Amino acid sequence: MEHWPALGCGPMSRLTHPAALLAPLLLLGGTWSCAQPVQRTSAVLEAPVPSPPGTASPMIRIRYWEDRLPVLGRADQSEAHLCLGELYLEVQDAPAARLHFYTARSGEVSLREQAQASFGIGRSYLLQDQPRMAERHLAEAAKNLDGPEGEECDYLLAFAKGGSLPGVDAALVARTAAYTGGAGTTPSTRPNGSTSKGAYASVQRRDWGARAMLANFDPMEKPWRLTVHHTAEPAATYKLDASYREMRDLQRMHQTGNGWADLGYHFLIDQAGRVIEGRPMSAQGAHAGDFDRNRGNIGICLIGNFVAQPDRGDEYALAQSPSREQMVALESLVASLRRDYSIPATQVWGHQDFKGTACPGPFLQGWVERLNPNLQ
C-alpha cells in the first residue's frame, strides 16, 4: 500500500471532481440537460490529512504523529508507525524506533513495508552497538528491498556480520555512518558483538528535568540481579510530556516524601515503550526493600497501575494492563542487561518476591515467573 501522501509524508496529488468535467457541457444550454438528464454523484473527495511542515524539527513531527495515531485507520496507523520509526532513528532514539517498527510490521502492511520495518529494527540495534541482534533483521529485510534501501541494507548486513563489501561508494558510506560509527568501507574494523554498557535508556535524566541526586546513597556494586515493579499510578497516555511530568513527580515523592537520594528505580518504561533513565546505575537503588535486598539489584519500573486498588478511589479500582510497547521494551531491556552483566534468569525477580506487596501485579509477575525457573 502506498498511502504515504495521505499521511502527509509526501506531496498530495490533486484529483478533479467529476462535476468539474461536466460543467462545460451544462453551459451549452438547458435543452441538452433536459433531454439527457445528468447523472449526479454524491461522491465527496477527502481532504488531504494535514501534516507539520517538512522544516519542523523531528521532535515536533514525532509529537504530531503520536497525537494522531488514535484517530487513524489500521492501515494508516501501520504506515504512521513506519514514519515514526524513521523519525526516531533520525533523533537516534533506538528503543522508541524499534517499538514503532515492530508495531508497523505486525499491522496491515505490504511485503516491502514489512521489509522496511525489519530494516528499521536492524538499524536500531546497530545504533546501540548490537550487530548480532541486528543481523537477523537485516537479513530478513534484504529479501524484499531494492534500490538505495537495498544497497544500504546489504552494506549494513555485511557490517553486522563483521565482513566487508568491495567497491562501496562514498555516498553509501555517508548515508550509513550513523549505524557504522564511521567505519567506512571496512565493517570488520568494528568488533562483532560489541556493546555499549549504560546506553539502555532512550530518555536521559537531563531530558525530563531531573533534580540532582542527593548524597545519602550507597555505591552500586557490579549488578547481578534485577527486579520488576509498577508505579501503582494510573497512566493512559503515550505523550512524552506526560512521562516527563510523571518522572518529576516520582522523583519529588521519593526524595522529599521518602527521604531517598533519588528515584528508587534505575529505569522506568512509559506507555509508549520509552526507557527512561531514573537513578544513575552508579548508585544502589531503593526499590526492593532494605540494604541487602537492593545490593547489586537493578530496579526496573513500568509506569501504570497493574493491581486493582479500590480502597484508593474509582481511578484505581480497575487494574490496567501493560501496553504492548511496554512489554517489548521490558523484554529488550532485560535481555540487554542480562547479557551485559551476565545476570542469569534465576536472578530476575518481581517486587513481591522480596516483600509482602502485590507489586508488580499479576501480569508482570507471571512474566517474571515464566523467565525465572526457580519461581515456576
C-alpha positions, 0 to 999 in steps of 0.5 A: 500500500502506498498511502504515504501522501495521505499521511502527509509524508509526501506531496498530495496529488490533486484529483478533479471532481467529476462535476468539474468535467461536466460543467462545460457541457451544462453551459451549452444550454438547458435543452441538452440537460433536459433531454439527457438528464445528468447523472449526479454523484454524491461522491465527496473527495477527502481532504488531504490529512494535514501534516507539520511542515517538512522544516519542523524539527523531528521532535515536533513531527514525532509529537504530531504523529503520536497525537494522531495515531488514535484517530487513524485507520489500521492501515494508516496507523501501520504506515504512521508507525513506519514514519515514526520509526524513521523519525526516531532513528533520525533523533537516534532514539533506538528503543522508541524506533524499534517499538514503532517498527515492530508495531508497523510490521505486525499491522496491515502492511505490504511485503516491502513495508514489512521489509522496511520495518525489519530494516528499521529494527536492524538499524536500531540495534546497530545504533546501540552497538548490537550487530548480532541482534541486528543481523537477523533483521537485516537479513530478513529485510534484504529479501524484499528491498531494492534500490538505495534501501537495498544497497544500504541494507546489504552494506549494513548486513555485511557490517553486522556480520563483521565482513566487508563489501568491495567497491562501496561508494562514498555516498553509501558510506555517508548515508550509513555512518550513523549505524557504522560509527564511521567505519567506512568501507571496512565493517570488520574494523568494528568488533562483532558483538560489541556493546555499549554498557549504560546506553539502555535508556532512550530518555536521559535524566537531563531530558525530563528535568531531573533534580540532582541526586542527593548524597545519602546513597550507597555505591552500586556494586557490579549488578547481578540481579534485577527486579520488576515493579509498577508505579501503582499510578494510573497512566493512559497516555503515550505523550512524552510530556506526560512521562516527563511530568510523571518522572518529576513527580516520582522523583519529588515523592521519593526524595522529599516524601521518602527521604531517598537520594533519588528515584528508587528505580534505575529505569522506568518504561512509559506507555509508549515503550520509552526507557527512561533513565531514573537513578544513575546505575552508579548508585544502589537503588531503593526499590526492593526493600532494605540494604541487602535486598537492593545490593547489586539489584537493578530496579526496573519500573513500568509506569501504570497501575497493574493491581486493582486498588479500590480502597484508593478511589474509582481511578484505581479500582480497575487494574490496567494492563501493560501496553504492548510497547511496554512489554517489548521494551521490558523484554529488550531491556532485560535481555540487554542487561542480562547479557551485559552483566551476565545476570542469569534468569534465576536472578530476575525477580518481581517486587513481591518476591522480596516483600509482602506487596502485590507489586508488580501485579499479576501480569508482570509477575507471571512474566517474571515467573515464566523467565525465572525457573526457580519461581515456576 
